[in-house]
Every structure is written in structure tokens, then in C-alpha cells.
């Protein structure tokens, strides 16, 4: 199993540990044409709004955004600050042309790295199966 260490560098130098299977990586990740990440002040939330040339999230936790960006599930995330699941954000982003869902994930990864200073370190961890 691949294990990734996510570190948020910035005001608090925080980190969360993620376990996941496989990542795609390119030399220069695609980026959104325009993007905005803001703290959610309305208290409202809505399901992710993903189209061929847009990504929208209203009232989403960074935990959920990371899950979608890296195609992970909640149980694959361990550790991290309490606010990773509690603080809510609104994200609006557009591409200049229609893109695939995989490209959209890469774009969100790049956006989180740029705006949230999210960094990944990958290593391998043995996983015990259940019978």
C-alpha cells in the first residue's frame, strides 16, 4: 500500500497522513484558468458541482476536497489537525476547455498545493489484510 504524508506548510506547519493506492504524476500539473478558495461564512453546503470545465464546492471541508482530489476514501486519512474535517470552504474553479475527471483531480491537487501549501511525501507501508 502506498502511504502519503501530506503537510500543510504555512501558519501552523500542520500535517495529515494519508494511505492510498497509486497516484498519477506529471512534470507540470494542469491548472485551472481561474480559481477561488474562500472560508465558508454562510454555513450552507452543497454537493460537489463538477462539470467538463468547472469545479465547485460549497461548505466542504479540506478533508473532503483532499479525498476527491486524490481519489481516496475517508478511512484512508489518518491524523491531521481537527479543523481538517471541521473548517468549511467554498471553491469555484474553471478551466479554459473541457477536461477529463482525472485532469480535474490533478488541477485540484495543484490548486490545493498552491493556495493551501499542501505537500505530499509518498512512501510504502505494509498493510495487514483481514480474513
Steps between C-alpha positions, in 0.01 A plus 500: 500500500628845416502743789511873450591764752319824441648804661336837510774756520399841610381662816499180706715253303233228528492152354265211434591145408321337213505142376406449143564284199684654207534857386536637153769760466609722214789743470274805486153448645212661311355805671165677506462813291340678798445373853384623838520333843331689781390412853129418501324770700143420398477169685343351186633195319422320177626191317806541282412663167733353240460554129727471196646846562407587861553387857282632778478425869289679759560447870745211450770400745860481383480131588227445238685708241816292555297179471359607165828641367694182579211256436504376858251395764458638850652195673823553304567828680654484847622775727508866416361802680141502627405779261585279200149356537325790668601820313287557190600656170339613176693421183419627151732415213474501120710354222557658161374184324318181597722253692466144624424420862859379547630832369257682730643303796854602402387861472348488849821343634699789347252755640523354852879499474508861381234659720513278811871414480412131500801272445522125457771257594441142385641183651401135518332339797415133544129449546353213700197341334198375687374144465 
